[in-house]
Amino acid sequence: MALSSQTVHRRMSGVRYTSTRRMRRRRRMKSLGVLCAILVGGYFAWGFLFGDGGSGEGNGEGDGRGPATVHAGQAGGNGGGGNRSATLGKGDGKKEKKDNGVEKFRLGPPEGKGGGAAAGNKGGKVKKVVTSKVKPSTSIKELTSPKRISEMIEAGVQLNGQGRLVDGRNALAGALNERGITAADAAYVRGELEKVNRVLLFSPKVAEGDPFAKAYVVKRGEFMSKIAAKFDVPWQFISHINGDLSPRRMRAGMRLKVVQGPFHLVVYKSQFRVDVYLGSMYVRSLKCGLGKHGSTPVGRFTVKRHSKLANPQWVNPRTGERFHADDPKNPIGEYWVGLRGIEKKTELATGYGIHGTIDKDSIGREQSMGCVRLGDADIKLLFSMLTEEKSIVDIRP
């Protein structure tokens, strides 16, 4: 049957209309695809070239993505744990045989010997230090240790006064580790070492010949957390010693100061004192509070994986009372660092940790439920220094 010219025209018009509509749709899809590619590419290019987008200023990379809860049923300093676990990686210091899959370290002077046991870099420029001088706090004539140890102390103080801080620190650290050093001299040496380490470790300055600190040039695409992991320290410590540099302000080509970790702790219960070590080198001391009736366990622990919490919630294991994040009445303060036992006598000591406190008068006393508690500034500092599954905490009588 023959078609009329009008029918043919309508059908041809429909074909042209359908074809045009498809072409327009394809063009829109192509434009949308190009736009998505530009947006995605720009996002990754920004993170690659300019920032530490993964670090997250303030919250931490795996070091306290708070708020999190320290749950009831675990011993705490006025409260408990909230810990998770894994295995210990490599460390620093003087290694002993492995115990429970963890490298052991000899930290500080031998137990019961001497006074050691029982008796701004926002511009990204690292400052080189060679001649900074540290004055002694008291007269070195008051030393009471044996002659050889006293001479080591005197030599260390003199070297510091001459600006040879690395050599002076080595001499003083050697004296502190001697068995014959008296308690009074050990306290004096710790004070001198703390002053030296304020320059060598905690300032943006780098001393030539320092085996623990050096300058590091940021590579393209590196995050601050990635750099910190290379040196076994948290990224917060890298930020702190570089003038509280924000990870998002870090740029490729910037020179940072880095310190080779990890840091370790020795807690002396009888003296309510926490000594910080870098490997086997003494760094500084902090005053602490402990558990009532001697309930803080003795032995070796490591910082448990995923247990470092900033602004944590807490549930009192005795009363069931819950304290939310940002609650000024939260007894464990602003930071929690969970511990995991790494030897037979501490394997069952679960739920213990190091944390802050809202009761400043409890520092230097036995008032917690077994945890080690510190003042606000001290727990904030340790939170930035301790590395999960690598830092060791040795609690001694």
GIKA-V940339 format. One record per residue. N is the residue number from 1. PSI is psi in degrees with one decimal (999 if undefined). Layout:
n:N psi:PSI
n:N psi:PSI
This chain:
n:1 psi:131.2
n:2 psi:141.7
n:3 psi:145.5
n:4 psi:158.0
n:5 psi:-31.4
n:6 psi:-40.2
n:7 psi:-43.2
n:8 psi:-43.0
n:9 psi:-42.2
n:10 psi:-43.5
n:11 psi:-41.6
n:12 psi:-38.3
n:13 psi:-39.0
n:14 psi:-39.1
n:15 psi:-45.3
n:16 psi:-39.0
n:17 psi:-44.1
n:18 psi:-42.6
n:19 psi:-43.5
n:20 psi:-40.6
n:21 psi:-40.8
n:22 psi:-41.3
n:23 psi:-41.9
n:24 psi:-40.4
n:25 psi:-42.5
n:26 psi:-40.8
n:27 psi:-40.4
n:28 psi:-41.1
n:29 psi:-41.1
n:30 psi:-42.5
n:31 psi:-41.7
n:32 psi:-41.1
n:33 psi:-42.4
n:34 psi:-43.0
n:35 psi:-43.4
n:36 psi:-41.6
n:37 psi:-40.7
n:38 psi:-43.9
n:39 psi:-47.3
n:40 psi:-45.3
n:41 psi:-40.7
n:42 psi:-38.2
n:43 psi:-49.4
n:44 psi:-34.5
n:45 psi:-40.0
n:46 psi:-48.9
n:47 psi:-34.9
n:48 psi:-40.5
n:49 psi:-31.4
n:50 psi:-21.7
n:51 psi:175.1
n:52 psi:64.9
n:53 psi:-23.5
n:54 psi:-13.5
n:55 psi:-47.1
n:56 psi:93.8
n:57 psi:127.7
n:58 psi:-41.8
n:59 psi:-35.7
n:60 psi:155.9
n:61 psi:93.3
n:62 psi:3.0
n:63 psi:55.0
n:64 psi:63.7
n:65 psi:67.1
n:66 psi:171.8
n:67 psi:144.6
n:68 psi:166.1
n:69 psi:131.9
n:70 psi:111.1
n:71 psi:161.6
n:72 psi:161.9
n:73 psi:0.0
n:74 psi:137.8
n:75 psi:139.8
n:76 psi:-178.1
n:77 psi:93.8
n:78 psi:16.5
n:79 psi:-172.8
n:80 psi:-150.8
n:81 psi:-96.1
n:82 psi:45.4
n:83 psi:159.6
n:84 psi:161.6
n:85 psi:164.8
n:86 psi:-148.9
n:87 psi:159.0
n:88 psi:136.7
n:89 psi:-162.8
n:90 psi:160.6
n:91 psi:-161.0
n:92 psi:167.7
n:93 psi:-164.2
n:94 psi:113.6
n:95 psi:142.6
n:96 psi:-174.5
n:97 psi:156.7
n:98 psi:143.8
n:99 psi:119.5
n:100 psi:36.8
n:101 psi:13.0
n:102 psi:135.6
n:103 psi:131.3
n:104 psi:153.3
n:105 psi:144.3
n:106 psi:110.5
n:107 psi:123.7
n:108 psi:-173.9
n:109 psi:157.7
n:110 psi:146.7
n:111 psi:137.4
n:112 psi:7.6
n:113 psi:132.4
n:114 psi:-163.9
n:115 psi:-4.2
n:116 psi:-25.8
n:117 psi:-98.9
n:118 psi:-45.6
n:119 psi:999
n:120 psi:109.4
n:121 psi:45.5
n:122 psi:-16.1
n:123 psi:-3.1
n:124 psi:18.3
n:125 psi:125.5
n:126 psi:127.2
n:127 psi:131.1
n:128 psi:130.6
n:129 psi:128.5
n:130 psi:-37.1
n:131 psi:17.4
n:132 psi:134.8
n:133 psi:142.7
n:134 psi:120.1
n:135 psi:140.7
n:136 psi:146.1
n:137 psi:-29.0
n:138 psi:169.2
n:139 psi:134.2
n:140 psi:-4.5
n:141 psi:-12.6
n:142 psi:8.3
n:143 psi:143.2
n:144 psi:4.3
n:145 psi:167.5
n:146 psi:157.7
n:147 psi:-45.4
n:148 psi:-41.6
n:149 psi:-40.0
n:150 psi:-38.5
n:151 psi:-36.0
n:152 psi:-41.6
n:153 psi:-46.7
n:154 psi:-42.8
n:155 psi:-41.6
n:156 psi:-43.2
n:157 psi:-42.0
n:158 psi:-42.2
n:159 psi:-40.7
n:160 psi:-39.9
n:161 psi:-24.3
n:162 psi:-3.0
n:163 psi:4.1
n:164 psi:72.4
n:165 psi:-38.9
n:166 psi:-45.0
n:167 psi:-39.8
n:168 psi:-41.2
n:169 psi:-40.6
n:170 psi:-42.7
n:171 psi:-44.1
n:172 psi:-41.2
n:173 psi:-37.3
n:174 psi:-40.9
n:175 psi:-39.4
n:176 psi:-30.3
n:177 psi:-2.0
n:178 psi:140.4
n:179 psi:-30.0
n:180 psi:0.5
n:181 psi:138.8
n:182 psi:161.7
n:183 psi:-40.4
n:184 psi:-42.6
n:185 psi:-35.3
n:186 psi:-40.8
n:187 psi:-40.3
n:188 psi:-45.3
n:189 psi:-41.2
n:190 psi:-40.7
n:191 psi:-40.9
n:192 psi:-40.2
n:193 psi:-36.4
n:194 psi:-41.4
n:195 psi:-40.9
n:196 psi:-41.4
n:197 psi:-20.5
n:198 psi:-32.2
n:199 psi:-50.0
n:200 psi:-31.1
n:201 psi:-44.2
n:202 psi:-4.5
n:203 psi:167.2
n:204 psi:0.0
n:205 psi:148.0
n:206 psi:125.6
n:207 psi:138.2
n:208 psi:134.0
n:209 psi:2.0
n:210 psi:119.2
n:211 psi:-11.0
n:212 psi:-25.3
n:213 psi:148.4
n:214 psi:169.8
n:215 psi:144.0
n:216 psi:130.9
n:217 psi:123.0
n:218 psi:130.7
n:219 psi:160.2
n:220 psi:134.4
n:221 psi:-1.7
n:222 psi:139.0
n:223 psi:156.9
n:224 psi:-35.6
n:225 psi:-36.1
n:226 psi:-40.7
n:227 psi:-45.4
n:228 psi:-39.0
n:229 psi:-30.5
n:230 psi:-27.7
n:231 psi:12.8
n:232 psi:41.2
n:233 psi:156.8
n:234 psi:154.8
n:235 psi:-25.4
n:236 psi:-31.0
n:237 psi:-40.0
n:238 psi:-43.2
n:239 psi:-45.0
n:240 psi:-47.2
n:241 psi:-5.2
n:242 psi:40.2
n:243 psi:35.7
n:244 psi:44.7
n:245 psi:127.0
n:246 psi:136.6
n:247 psi:-31.3
n:248 psi:-13.4
n:249 psi:-3.3
n:250 psi:137.5
n:251 psi:154.5
n:252 psi:136.8
n:253 psi:-12.7
n:254 psi:141.5
n:255 psi:121.5
n:256 psi:155.2
n:257 psi:133.2
n:258 psi:152.0
n:259 psi:133.6
n:260 psi:114.5
n:261 psi:-163.1
n:262 psi:166.1
n:263 psi:152.1
n:264 psi:164.2
n:265 psi:144.8
n:266 psi:122.0
n:267 psi:122.8
n:268 psi:102.3
n:269 psi:-40.7
n:270 psi:-21.1
n:271 psi:1.1
n:272 psi:48.4
n:273 psi:137.8
n:274 psi:119.5
n:275 psi:131.5
n:276 psi:132.4
n:277 psi:146.9
n:278 psi:103.6
n:279 psi:-122.4
n:280 psi:8.5
n:281 psi:127.7
n:282 psi:138.7
n:283 psi:-56.9
n:284 psi:171.9
n:285 psi:151.4
n:286 psi:145.5
n:287 psi:140.6
n:288 psi:165.4
n:289 psi:156.2
n:290 psi:-177.7
n:291 psi:148.3
n:292 psi:143.4
n:293 psi:35.1
n:294 psi:26.2
n:295 psi:-8.4
n:296 psi:122.5
n:297 psi:149.3
n:298 psi:138.1
n:299 psi:-169.2
n:300 psi:135.5
n:301 psi:166.3
n:302 psi:163.9
n:303 psi:120.1
n:304 psi:143.7
n:305 psi:137.8
n:306 psi:21.5
n:307 psi:-5.1
n:308 psi:114.2
n:309 psi:130.0
n:310 psi:135.7
n:311 psi:56.4
n:312 psi:156.2
n:313 psi:162.0
n:314 psi:142.0
n:315 psi:122.1
n:316 psi:118.1
n:317 psi:-15.4
n:318 psi:-35.9
n:319 psi:-16.5
n:320 psi:2.5
n:321 psi:134.2
n:322 psi:133.8
n:323 psi:122.9
n:324 psi:163.3
n:325 psi:147.4
n:326 psi:6.1
n:327 psi:116.9
n:328 psi:-12.7
n:329 psi:2.3
n:330 psi:115.2
n:331 psi:-22.7
n:332 psi:5.9
n:333 psi:-149.6
n:334 psi:-15.8
n:335 psi:145.9
n:336 psi:132.7
n:337 psi:108.1
n:338 psi:150.6
n:339 psi:149.8
n:340 psi:126.8
n:341 psi:140.5
n:342 psi:13.7
n:343 psi:168.0
n:344 psi:-41.0
n:345 psi:-9.2
n:346 psi:-3.1
n:347 psi:-34.2
n:348 psi:-1.7
n:349 psi:79.2
n:350 psi:156.3
n:351 psi:0.3
n:352 psi:156.5
n:353 psi:-176.3
n:354 psi:131.2
n:355 psi:176.0
n:356 psi:-166.9
n:357 psi:153.7
n:358 psi:-4.3
n:359 psi:90.5
n:360 psi:-28.8
n:361 psi:-12.4
n:362 psi:-12.4
n:363 psi:129.7
n:364 psi:8.7
n:365 psi:168.6
n:366 psi:95.0
n:367 psi:-2.9
n:368 psi:-179.4
n:369 psi:10.6
n:370 psi:-15.7
n:371 psi:168.6
n:372 psi:121.6
n:373 psi:146.6
n:374 psi:164.0
n:375 psi:166.9
n:376 psi:-50.9
n:377 psi:-36.3
n:378 psi:-41.7
n:379 psi:-33.7
n:380 psi:-40.5
n:381 psi:-48.3
n:382 psi:-35.0
n:383 psi:-35.4
n:384 psi:-9.4
n:385 psi:-30.1
n:386 psi:135.8
n:387 psi:128.5
n:388 psi:134.3
n:389 psi:10.4
n:390 psi:-38.0
n:391 psi:138.0
n:392 psi:138.2
n:393 psi:113.8
n:394 psi:108.2
n:395 psi:121.3
n:396 psi:158.4
n:397 psi:999
